[in-house]
Amino acid sequence: MKKSIAAPGSPIAVDLADRESAHILDVSGTPVHYWEYSPVSGVSTGSRTIVMVHGFRGDHHGLERVVELLPQHRIIMADLPGFGDSPAFVSGKHDIPGYGAFLGSFLGALDLGPGTVLLGHSFGSIVTSHFVAANPGRVFPLILVNPIASPALEGPKGIMTKLAVFYYWASARLPAGLGNALLRSKLIVRVMSVTMAKTRDPDLLEFIHGQHHAYFSGFANRDMLLESFQASVGGTVREVAARLALPTLLIAGAEDEIATLPHQHKLLELLPDGELVVIDKVGHLIHYETPEPAAAAINDFLERHPAP
């Protein structure tokens, strides 16, 4: 069990040792690693169970700064199959339907009822929204952080997305050693990290880069990575927005170049019962750069939408 996670030389750390327990659960033949963060006793009333789903190439570590700021809630977070400590699916594709089926089995195996809160970040917003649309009444409510509101090729980074498509395609077809080396290149990971970060705080930047270098290359194999990448750039929350018949909170970054603010407003218009919270001076890394206002928005939303 880890005590804290910090970048070398950075004073920023996440300390969840008193709340965290690690588990392994067989889900359709895949030994999925997940972490449970228990509520801190005496913090406040109104505790909920929140299942969080991380983004593409991430794992459970990425959302822990937000978890730390939600001490009154029980939080459960798996490394999606193929990422972090969880191996790839034994069979089936690592796409939106595949991860949606996993999520349903995961909730069922843990006996989590319809009052469970579901939260997805980035690619996790696609997975969770599609799952909710296909399973009305299964969870309540839904929270999407940096939600993918439009196909990646439509945004201002469309050219960069096309380059990324080629990068993942080529890496999957090169000889194994070369392809894996390219996918796990420290230089490329650093470029991705620098591109997404908006903060000018040197300590926070060091923490973010340290997190990406430590966890961004924790994928099972290049074939599943290509499958999930294709899903991440092809799928959107927008596709199922009209079918999300439950309170849905969008938490967006004002400077997000992947999930742009204009598209967040368009997504809001499609939701039957949606709210949008915009956090200034942050892009696609709300979970790292501005966890405080994100956690405050989550708590406010849950207070107004208690379990049914």
C-alpha positions in Angstrom: 0.0 0.0 0.0 1.4 3.3 -1.0 1.9 6.1 1.6 2.1 9.1 -0.8 2.7 10.0 -4.4 5.0 12.9 -5.2 7.2 14.0 -8.0 10.9 14.0 -7.2 11.8 17.3 -5.6 8.2 18.4 -5.5 6.5 19.4 -2.1 3.1 18.2 -3.6 2.1 14.8 -2.4 -1.1 12.8 -2.1 -1.5 11.0 1.2 -4.4 8.6 1.3 -2.8 5.8 3.4 -5.4 6.0 6.2 -8.3 5.6 3.7 -6.9 3.3 1.0 -7.1 -0.4 0.5 -6.1 -2.3 -2.6 -8.1 -5.2 -4.1 -8.2 -7.6 -7.0 -11.5 -8.7 -8.5 -12.1 -11.2 -11.3 -14.3 -9.5 -13.9 -15.2 -11.9 -16.7 -11.9 -13.6 -16.4 -9.8 -10.5 -16.0 -8.1 -9.9 -12.6 -9.0 -6.2 -12.2 -7.0 -4.2 -9.7 -9.1 -1.6 -7.8 -8.7 0.7 -4.9 -11.3 1.7 -2.2 -11.0 4.9 -0.3 -13.1 4.8 2.9 -14.8 7.9 4.2 -13.1 9.7 7.1 -15.2 9.3 10.2 -16.6 12.4 11.7 -16.0 14.6 8.6 -19.6 15.2 7.7 -22.9 13.5 6.9 -24.2 12.7 3.5 -21.6 10.1 2.5 -22.0 8.6 -0.9 -20.3 5.8 -2.9 -18.6 7.3 -5.9 -17.1 5.1 -8.7 -14.5 7.0 -10.7 -13.3 6.1 -14.2 -9.9 7.5 -15.3 -8.9 8.7 -18.7 -6.8 7.3 -21.6 -3.3 6.1 -20.7 -4.0 7.0 -17.0 -4.7 4.8 -14.0 -6.2 5.4 -10.6 -3.4 7.6 -9.4 -4.5 10.5 -11.7 -7.7 11.3 -9.8 -6.3 10.9 -6.3 -5.9 14.6 -5.7 -9.7 14.9 -6.1 -10.3 11.9 -3.9 -8.2 13.5 -1.2 -10.6 16.4 -1.2 -13.7 14.3 -0.8 -13.0 12.8 2.6 -16.7 12.2 3.5 -17.3 9.9 0.6 -16.5 6.2 -0.1 -14.7 6.2 -3.4 -13.9 3.1 -5.6 -11.6 3.3 -8.5 -10.2 0.6 -10.8 -7.3 0.6 -13.2 -9.3 0.0 -16.4 -8.4 -3.4 -18.0 -5.2 -2.9 -20.0 -4.0 0.1 -17.9 -2.0 0.4 -14.7 -2.0 -2.8 -12.8 -5.0 -4.4 -14.6 -4.1 -6.7 -17.4 -5.9 -6.5 -20.8 -9.2 -8.2 -21.4 -8.9 -11.9 -21.8 -11.3 -11.6 -24.8 -13.1 -8.7 -26.5 -12.1 -5.3 -27.6 -10.8 -2.3 -25.5 -13.4 0.0 -27.0 -16.4 1.8 -25.6 -18.8 -1.2 -25.6 -16.1 -3.3 -24.1 -15.4 -0.9 -21.3 -19.1 -0.4 -20.8 -19.6 -4.1 -20.3 -16.7 -4.2 -17.9 -18.2 -1.3 -15.9 -21.6 -3.0 -15.6 -19.9 -6.3 -14.4 -17.7 -4.4 -12.0 -20.6 -2.6 -10.4 -22.5 -5.8 -10.2 -19.7 -7.8 -8.7 -19.3 -5.2 -5.9 -23.1 -5.1 -5.4 -23.3 -1.4 -5.9 -26.9 -0.2 -6.2 -28.7 2.5 -8.2 -27.7 5.2 -5.6 -24.0 4.9 -6.7 -22.5 8.0 -8.1 -20.6 7.6 -11.4 -17.7 9.9 -12.3 -15.7 9.8 -15.5 -12.7 11.9 -16.6 -11.8 12.6 -20.2 -12.0 9.1 -21.9 -13.7 8.0 -18.8 -16.5 10.5 -19.6 -17.2 8.7 -22.8 -17.2 5.3 -21.1 -19.5 6.4 -18.3 -21.9 8.4 -20.4 -22.4 5.5 -22.9 -22.9 3.1 -20.0 -25.5 5.3 -18.4 -27.3 5.8 -21.6 -27.5 2.1 -22.1 -28.4 1.3 -18.5 -31.0 3.9 -17.3 -31.5 3.9 -13.6 -28.3 2.0 -12.8 -26.5 4.9 -11.1 -27.4 8.4 -9.8 -26.2 11.0 -10.6 -23.4 11.3 -13.2 -20.4 13.6 -13.0 -18.1 14.2 -16.1 -14.8 16.0 -15.7 -13.2 17.4 -18.8 -15.9 15.6 -20.8 -15.3 14.8 -24.4 -18.0 16.7 -26.1 -16.9 16.5 -29.7 -14.7 14.2 -31.8 -11.1 15.1 -31.4 -10.6 15.8 -35.1 -13.1 18.6 -34.9 -11.2 20.7 -32.3 -8.4 23.3 -32.6 -5.9 20.4 -32.1 -7.3 18.5 -35.1 -3.9 18.4 -36.9 -2.2 17.2 -33.6 -4.9 14.5 -33.3 -4.1 13.3 -36.8 -0.5 13.1 -35.9 -1.4 11.1 -32.8 -3.5 8.8 -34.9 -0.5 8.0 -37.0 1.7 7.7 -34.0 -0.4 5.0 -32.4 -1.1 3.3 -35.7 2.6 3.2 -36.6 3.6 2.1 -33.1 1.3 -0.9 -33.4 2.8 -2.0 -36.7 6.5 -1.5 -36.1 8.6 -4.4 -34.7 7.5 -5.0 -31.1 10.7 -3.6 -29.5 10.7 -0.4 -31.5 6.9 0.1 -31.3 6.9 -0.2 -27.5 9.9 2.0 -27.2 8.1 4.7 -29.2 5.0 4.4 -27.1 6.9 4.6 -23.9 9.3 7.3 -25.1 10.1 9.7 -22.2 10.5 12.6 -24.6 7.0 12.0 -26.1 5.4 11.6 -22.7 7.1 14.9 -21.7 5.8 16.7 -24.7 2.3 15.5 -24.1 2.6 16.6 -20.4 3.9 20.0 -21.3 1.2 20.5 -23.9 -1.7 19.8 -21.6 -0.5 21.6 -18.5 -1.5 25.2 -18.1 -0.2 26.1 -14.6 2.9 28.2 -14.2 3.5 26.9 -10.7 6.9 25.1 -10.9 6.1 22.7 -8.0 2.8 21.7 -9.6 4.4 21.3 -13.0 7.0 19.1 -11.5 4.3 17.0 -9.9 2.3 16.7 -13.1 5.3 15.7 -15.2 6.4 13.2 -12.5 2.9 11.6 -12.5 2.9 11.3 -16.3 6.4 9.8 -16.4 5.5 7.4 -13.6 2.1 6.2 -14.9 1.4 7.2 -18.5 3.3 4.2 -19.9 1.5 1.6 -17.8 -0.4 -0.1 -20.5 -0.6 -3.9 -21.2 0.3 -4.0 -24.9 0.3 -1.8 -28.0 -2.7 -3.5 -29.6 -5.1 -2.8 -26.7 -3.6 0.7 -26.6 -4.5 1.3 -30.2 -8.0 0.0 -29.7 -8.6 2.3 -26.7 -7.0 5.3 -28.5 -9.3 4.9 -31.5 -12.2 4.8 -29.1 -11.0 7.9 -27.3 -10.7 10.0 -30.4 -13.8 8.6 -32.1 -16.4 8.5 -29.3 -18.1 11.4 -27.5 -20.5 12.2 -24.8 -22.5 14.2 -27.3 -23.6 11.0 -29.1 -25.6 9.9 -26.1 -26.3 13.2 -24.3 -30.1 13.2 -25.1 -30.4 9.8 -23.4 -28.8 10.8 -20.1 -32.0 11.1 -18.2 -30.5 11.9 -14.8 -28.8 14.9 -13.2 -25.4 15.3 -15.0 -22.6 17.6 -13.9 -20.1 18.8 -16.4 -16.8 20.2 -15.0 -14.8 21.9 -17.7 -11.6 23.8 -18.0 -11.8 27.2 -19.6 -8.5 26.6 -21.5 -9.1 23.0 -22.5 -7.9 22.5 -26.0 -9.0 18.9 -26.2 -12.6 19.3 -24.8 -13.1 22.9 -25.7 -15.5 25.3 -23.8 -17.8 26.1 -26.8 -18.4 22.4 -27.2 -19.2 22.1 -23.5 -21.9 24.7 -23.8 -23.4 22.8 -26.8 -23.2 19.6 -24.9 -25.1 21.2 -22.0 -27.9 22.2 -24.3 -28.4 18.5 -25.3 -28.6 17.2 -21.7 -32.1 16.7 -20.3 -30.9 17.7 -16.8 -27.4 19.1 -17.0 -25.2 21.6 -15.2 -21.9 23.1 -16.3 -19.2 24.3 -14.0 -16.3 26.1 -15.7 -12.9 26.4 -13.9 -10.7 29.3 -15.1 -7.0 29.0 -16.0 -7.0 25.3 -16.5 -7.2 23.0 -19.5 -7.5 19.2 -19.7 -5.8 18.5 -16.3 -8.5 19.7 -13.9 -7.8 16.6 -11.7 -4.1 17.7 -11.3 -4.2 21.5 -11.5 -7.5 22.5 -9.9 -8.8 19.7 -7.7 -10.1 22.1 -5.0 -12.8 23.8 -7.1 -13.6 20.4 -8.8 -14.2 18.8 -5.4 -16.3 21.8 -4.3 -18.5 21.5 -7.4 -18.9 17.7 -6.8 -19.9 18.2 -3.2 -22.4 20.9 -4.0 -23.9 18.8 -6.8 -24.2 15.7 -4.6 -25.8 17.8 -1.7 -28.5 18.9 -4.2 -29.0 15.4 -5.7 -29.1 12.9 -2.8 -29.4 9.2 -3.4 -32.9 8.2 -4.6 
